[in-house]
């Protein structure tokens, strides 16, 4: 009997050891995911001299900067749908809808399914404390409300978040906080507030992003105190329209030497007239195209908002360091798409062109990523889900749909220079294929290519010379990268 009990005790000890070993190999890292709306790579760490982004630039020294990161769709909701579900538009069909997560055929089920429907749900079901502050999915605080404030307030991502503590300050629930001016005013409050630029606020907390950063810091302190594994999503609103930031940010940028030269207009069916941008009241005369002075003013206004957002990121990352959480936390800074600042005579996103689809991606994985590396590897937004899953090893890994991306871990560690040959983006009926040197835009209707554009971007990312009729070889090569089922004839 004594021998039996000894063997039983040894067996239980071994079982406990191996269980603990398996547990130690799961839920390896915390995740701080910072999404910044409409942030194109207009940062010093991307080689932009006129920008003022000292905190993101400093963070980049400890991280990997992806110089060629491309979103799936150049609009907020559809881009975030791809990010959060890990699904390409080629499989989800979401090529421009902002409400895809909660409306239409692609809407996520309100019931909890055997597999996770979104990335934060996967981490939550793995035992992480998941918290959403601001705009991570499409809505301004993770709850379903329309721009006019109507809606039932249900979670946009079912079963994903333990808490949605977005602070509203003096602004109303819904979209008021997203289109905010200082003093509780908003584009959506019915008061006719529609200024393109507003730089009257004195303090960061006089505007929503300052409050979001404050709340993120509070949450980090709580995680530390409770020793919780966490997935924190922080979604900053600026530099999205309207261009609103504290006065100090405008004053700092107003003296910058900004290029106001006119960019040639691109001849493409996907050129658009920047309707959202032009509907705002401006301190200059609204002409088409804008004057040199007006272009400089609008570009400075955008950069002032970038500077404001950068300072909020700096506060949060500083707190992460102070709390001793930096070594156990993967930090991702992601722009949900790019933005044309007058290039090709567009002031917006919503296009299949380079400026709209190239955005910021900076990743720091402690102990794994090579610090201070600027990678030229092509990367897609849908690569982030498998990347975080592979690095963090969340204990629950069953997903509702297969993930369409490729893990970027080999690029982060320096094991590989690249994990993909092309990056593919979508906009309505356009499929846009980016190689290292070219961008192909194919108009696909009824599974047939009815129009093609080819631009050599090796020397000019704003090239307007369509080479499709001159370089059939490159056209055919890039067309072959489009998922076959999109082109098969019925």
TORGUPA-404041 format. One line per 4 residues: number of its first residue (from 0); their letters; for each residue z, y, x of C-alpha. Coordinates in steps of 0.001 Angstrom, whole numbers, plus 500000, padded with zeros to 6 digits. Layout:
<torbas>
NUM = A = Z:Y:X; ...
</torbas>
This chain:
<torbas>
0 = XXXX = 500000:500000:500000; 500868:502352:502867; 497456:501725:504443; 495780:502356:501098
4 = XXXX = 497634:505655:500630; 496795:506661:504196; 493124:505956:503623; 493226:507749:500279
8 = XXXX = 494819:510797:501903; 492236:510732:504682; 489450:510481:502107; 490828:513435:500136
12 = XXXX = 491247:515445:503321; 487660:514738:504354; 486402:515553:500863; 488270:518854:500931
16 = XXXX = 486935:519622:504401; 483339:518970:503438; 483729:520859:500171; 485098:523821:502093
20 = XXXX = 482297:523483:504625; 479724:523497:501850; 481486:526452:500229; 481455:528358:503500
24 = XXXX = 477723:527845:503663; 477276:529410:500233; 477633:533000:499022; 477395:534084:502643
28 = XXXX = 476932:537820:502215; 477655:540645:499856; 474612:542600:498711; 474312:546373:498422
32 = XXXX = 470950:547056:496806; 469950:550721:496704; 466901:551591:494602; 465485:555107:494908
36 = XXXX = 463049:556265:492241; 459590:557504:493307; 460509:557391:496997; 457433:557153:499138
40 = XXXX = 457851:556726:502936; 458442:560450:503440; 461274:559854:505916; 461812:560493:509585
44 = XXXX = 462146:556770:510280; 458590:556387:508949; 457310:558986:511383; 457332:561970:509011
48 = XXXX = 458339:565018:511016; 458836:567517:508200; 461242:565382:506164; 465027:565673:506387
52 = XXXX = 466478:562201:505980; 469133:561946:508673; 471281:559296:506967; 468466:556902:506143
56 = XXXX = 467072:557504:509619; 470442:556604:511129; 470690:553509:508928; 467196:552481:510042
60 = XXXX = 468457:552228:513626; 470573:549247:512576; 467970:547689:510289; 464349:546596:509967
64 = XXXX = 461959:549197:508570; 458985:547671:506771; 456114:550073:507367; 453737:548208:505052
68 = XXXX = 455759:547343:502001; 453864:547354:498706; 455112:547200:495141; 453603:544973:492473
72 = XXXX = 452905:547810:490031; 452975:551568:490591; 455229:552402:487668; 459000:552168:487360
76 = XXXX = 459572:549480:484735; 456865:547029:485766; 457758:547358:489455; 461404:546632:488716
80 = XXXX = 460459:543763:486419; 458722:542114:489383; 461654:542854:491695; 464326:541500:489368
84 = XXXX = 462505:538424:488092; 460667:537580:491312; 457460:537186:489330; 454028:538473:490238
88 = XXXX = 451992:540216:487532; 449507:537382:488069; 451986:535020:486403; 454003:537370:484176
92 = XXXX = 451098:539483:482905; 453172:542659:483379; 450729:545116:484920; 452019:548457:483608
96 = XXXX = 454654:548160:480849; 457879:550065:481490; 459709:548149:478760; 458666:544668:479878
100 = XXXX = 462212:543424:480459; 463247:543877:476827; 460017:544195:474839; 456933:542049:474249
104 = XXXX = 456023:538572:475413; 457674:539021:478792; 461061:540118:477386; 464069:538305:478767
108 = XXXX = 465968:536068:476379; 469324:537332:475128; 470585:533761:475396; 471765:532399:478697
112 = XXXX = 469240:529796:479790; 469660:526878:482207; 467959:528942:484911; 468718:532551:485826
116 = XXXX = 466245:535057:484401; 466971:537740:486992; 468238:538139:490542; 471613:539690:489652
120 = XXXX = 472167:536963:487059; 471638:534352:489774; 474274:536013:491946; 476659:536427:489022
124 = XXXX = 476395:532729:488179; 477196:532053:491828; 480543:533788:491514; 479601:537258:492716
128 = XXXX = 481019:540334:491050; 477827:542081:489889; 477845:545808:489142; 474974:548126:488166
132 = XXXX = 475230:551882:488675; 472250:554001:487603; 468663:552839:487429; 468152:549308:488741
136 = XXXX = 466134:547992:485830; 464015:550529:483934; 466632:552171:481742; 468858:554855:483204
140 = XXXX = 472104:552863:483098; 471061:549250:482454; 471313:549582:478673; 468385:549741:476262
144 = XXXX = 467828:553280:475019; 464568:555160:474550; 463843:558572:476066; 465074:560235:472865
148 = XXXX = 468388:558374:473068; 467632:555904:470288; 468370:552242:470920; 470989:549578:470444
152 = XXXX = 472428:549805:473944; 472136:546096:474700; 471957:545007:478309; 468428:545337:479653
156 = XXXX = 469162:542370:481925; 471006:539793:479812; 473933:538028:481514; 473261:539836:484789
160 = XXXX = 476062:542373:485203; 479835:542128:485058; 480002:545895:484734; 477704:548849:483976
164 = XXXX = 479927:551786:484995; 477280:554505:485267; 479079:557860:484937; 477493:560274:482457
168 = XXXX = 479265:563488:483320; 478251:566217:480844; 474966:564485:479946; 474309:562379:476880
172 = XXXX = 473945:558609:476897; 470425:557274:477217; 467852:559184:479232; 469602:562543:479349
176 = XXXX = 471205:561644:482635; 467882:560633:484159; 465967:563850:483380; 469006:566000:484105
180 = XXXX = 469440:569610:485115; 472821:571062:486060; 475298:572048:483355; 474581:569095:481086
184 = XXXX = 471009:570174:480336; 468229:567605:480179; 464529:567348:479567; 465376:565047:476671
188 = XXXX = 468145:567026:474938; 465850:568940:472593; 466576:572274:474252; 463110:572724:475694
192 = XXXX = 464206:572325:479308; 461044:571600:481215; 461170:573328:484592; 459461:571420:487376
196 = XXXX = 461998:572728:489900; 465684:573574:489596; 467924:574109:492622; 470918:575930:491138
200 = XXXX = 473603:573257:491529; 476247:574023:494133; 477838:570596:494548; 476328:567111:494725
204 = XXXX = 478478:566059:491773; 476941:568824:489626; 474009:566420:489276; 473908:562725:488336
208 = XXXX = 473084:561194:491730; 476239:562720:493218; 478265:561076:490454; 476478:557754:491003
212 = XXXX = 477371:557815:494710; 480997:558593:493840; 481141:555617:491490; 479531:553325:494067
216 = XXXX = 482220:554306:496577; 484902:553572:493974; 483406:550149:493322; 483266:549327:497035
220 = XXXX = 486950:550163:497357; 487730:547871:494439; 485717:545020:495970; 487616:545455:499212
224 = XXXX = 491004:545568:497526; 490309:542438:495478; 488467:540661:498299; 485529:539951:495978
228 = XXXX = 482068:538802:496931; 479795:541391:495312; 476252:542318:494364; 476193:546091:493852
232 = XXXX = 473064:547744:492500; 472910:551516:492998; 469856:553180:491445; 469399:556840:492420
236 = XXXX = 467198:559009:490181; 465757:561509:492634; 463118:562351:493789; 461719:561451:490332
240 = XXXX = 460508:564380:488193; 461832:566951:487461; 462549:568084:491011; 466244:568942:490745
244 = XXXX = 468726:569063:493624; 471546:571273:494914; 470675:574671:496313; 471534:573603:499857
248 = XXXX = 468728:571046:499847; 466129:573575:498747; 467363:576105:501283; 467089:573514:504057
252 = XXXX = 463545:572488:503125; 462201:575932:502193; 461698:576803:505847; 459885:573591:506749
256 = XXXX = 456259:573896:507832; 454537:571976:505034; 450830:571254:504969; 449276:572884:501909
260 = XXXX = 445681:571900:502570; 443535:570577:499752; 442811:566861:499781; 439364:565766:498566
264 = XXXX = 439261:564194:495122; 438569:560475:494986; 435628:559289:492876; 437122:556364:491014
268 = XXXX = 437719:555347:487408; 441380:555093:488412; 441744:558735:489329; 443889:560495:486713
272 = XXXX = 444824:564091:485936; 448587:563881:486669; 449577:564646:483096; 453342:564259:483527
276 = XXXX = 453438:566534:486564; 451344:569265:484942; 453354:569387:481725; 456333:570986:483483
280 = XXXX = 456856:574729:483726; 456213:575921:487251; 457090:578961:489386; 453429:579178:490347
284 = XXXX = 450163:579319:488425; 449055:575888:487255; 445485:575460:488389; 443366:572378:489022
288 = XXXX = 443461:571957:491921; 446614:573822:492862; 446457:576675:495334; 447616:576141:498914
292 = XXXX = 450858:577987:498219; 451517:575992:495051; 450910:572712:496871; 453395:573715:499557
296 = XXXX = 455976:574673:496948; 455638:571398:495024; 455818:569327:498198; 458920:571181:499361
300 = XXXX = 460537:570566:495976; 459923:566824:496311; 461337:566817:499848; 464441:568713:498738
304 = XXXX = 465123:565899:496274; 464595:563312:498995; 467133:565165:501126; 469622:565090:498257
308 = XXXX = 469137:561357:497689; 469434:560726:501420; 472843:562401:501522; 474102:560210:498673
312 = XXXX = 472981:557087:500511; 474778:558376:503594; 478074:558715:501708; 477902:555176:500366
316 = XXXX = 476941:553605:503696; 479686:555543:505441; 482239:554130:503002; 480881:550631:503534
320 = XXXX = 481603:551078:507246; 485055:552584:506705; 486085:549664:504500; 485013:547136:507121
324 = XXXX = 482410:545635:504773; 479279:546390:506783; 479374:543134:508780; 479522:541026:505622
328 = XXXX = 477029:542976:503489; 473256:542878:503366; 471961:546364:502640; 468535:546881:501086
332 = XXXX = 467056:550340:500525; 463993:550085:498303; 461623:552612:496753; 460303:551376:493404
336 = XXXX = 456821:552708:494245; 455140:555511:496105; 453900:558872:494850; 450841:561028:495432
340 = XXXX = 451779:564519:496630; 448326:565929:495974; 446480:563376:498101; 443148:562534:496465
344 = XXXX = 444141:565363:494045; 446757:563264:492264; 450376:564301:491679; 452015:561117:490426
348 = XXXX = 452071:557355:490791; 450150:555246:488223; 447202:554305:490403; 445978:551333:492472
352 = XXXX = 445643:553543:495573; 447640:553402:498794; 450014:556295:498164; 451191:554946:494826
356 = XXXX = 451813:551399:496007; 453282:551848:499486; 456997:552496:499358; 460186:552388:501387
360 = XXXX = 461794:549093:502331; 464625:549017:504875; 466763:545882:505253; 469875:545206:507300
364 = XXXX = 471199:541644:507432; 474214:541554:509783; 473887:538941:512489; 470288:538183:511512
368 = XXXX = 468046:541229:511446; 466865:542847:514646; 468254:546410:514724; 465941:549376:514996
372 = XXXX = 462726:547445:514433; 459757:549010:512683; 457732:546100:511347; 454041:546313:510528
376 = XXXX = 454279:543055:508556; 452737:543224:505114; 455453:542750:502511; 455614:542746:498724
380 = XXXX = 458508:543667:496461; 458627:540127:495050; 459498:538915:498555; 462999:540376:498246
384 = XXXX = 464334:537817:495744; 463565:534756:497924; 464692:536682:501005; 468136:537438:499599
388 = XXXX = 468447:533934:498210; 467630:532323:501549; 469984:534557:503531; 472935:534691:501111
392 = XXXX = 472656:531101:499876; 474154:531818:496453; 475755:528642:495113; 473677:528752:491908
396 = XXXX = 469939:528734:492623; 468210:527548:489465; 465725:530128:488157; 463972:530396:484795
400 = XXXX = 460614:530788:486528; 459454:529909:490002; 459696:532770:492478; 456273:534061:493518
404 = XXXX = 457276:535850:496718; 457707:534752:500313; 460979:535104:502207; 460966:537868:504797
408 = XXXX = 463795:536257:506776; 461483:535188:509653; 460377:538814:510025; 463951:540083:509917
412 = XXXX = 465067:537684:512630; 461978:538273:514764; 460895:534651:514461; 457535:535713:512998
416 = XXXX = 455585:538948:513034; 454361:538444:509478; 454582:535985:506590; 451519:537057:504594
420 = XXXX = 447945:538141:505278; 447587:540462:502298; 449709:542325:499764; 448510:542467:496163
424 = XXXX = 449300:545146:493594; 448224:545569:489975; 447535:548465:487662; 446251:547655:484183
428 = XXXX = 442937:545892:484733; 442886:546697:488462; 443854:544198:491130; 444363:545870:494497
432 = XXXX = 444386:543813:497696; 445761:545355:500879; 444956:543802:504255; 446043:545207:507605
436 = XXXX = 443068:547561:507622; 441522:547795:504144; 442324:548152:500483; 440105:546485:497900
440 = XXXX = 440334:547556:494262; 438744:545186:491782; 438374:546045:488114; 438827:542719:486304
444 = XXXX = 437853:542369:482663; 437687:539075:480777; 438245:537284:484088; 435178:538891:485682
448 = XXXX = 435030:541492:488423; 433042:544367:486940; 433651:547022:489612; 434855:547101:493206
452 = XXXX = 436053:549759:495611; 436755:549214:499305; 438523:551703:501565; 439067:551458:505298
456 = XXXX = 442620:552748:505786; 442938:551954:509473; 442610:555638:510375; 443167:557465:507071
460 = XXXX = 445391:556096:504302; 443847:558652:501944; 440245:557692:502611; 437936:558359:499670
464 = XXXX = 434813:556709:501106; 434033:553655:499010; 432521:551051:501353; 432089:548331:498731
468 = XXXX = 428305:548647:498818; 428183:548608:502619; 430641:545876:503578; 430106:542914:501281
472 = XXXX = 431763:540567:503756; 435118:542313:503573; 434795:542648:499802; 434246:538909:499391
476 = XXXX = 437025:538071:501815; 439568:540175:499950; 438339:539056:496530; 439188:535508:497621
480 = XXXX = 442844:536593:497894; 443077:537353:494171; 444815:534497:492299; 442013:532192:491175
484 = XXXX = 443131:531881:487553; 442589:535624:487065; 438897:535234:487827; 438035:531897:486263
488 = XX = 435526:532162:483453; 436637:530748:480138
</torbas>
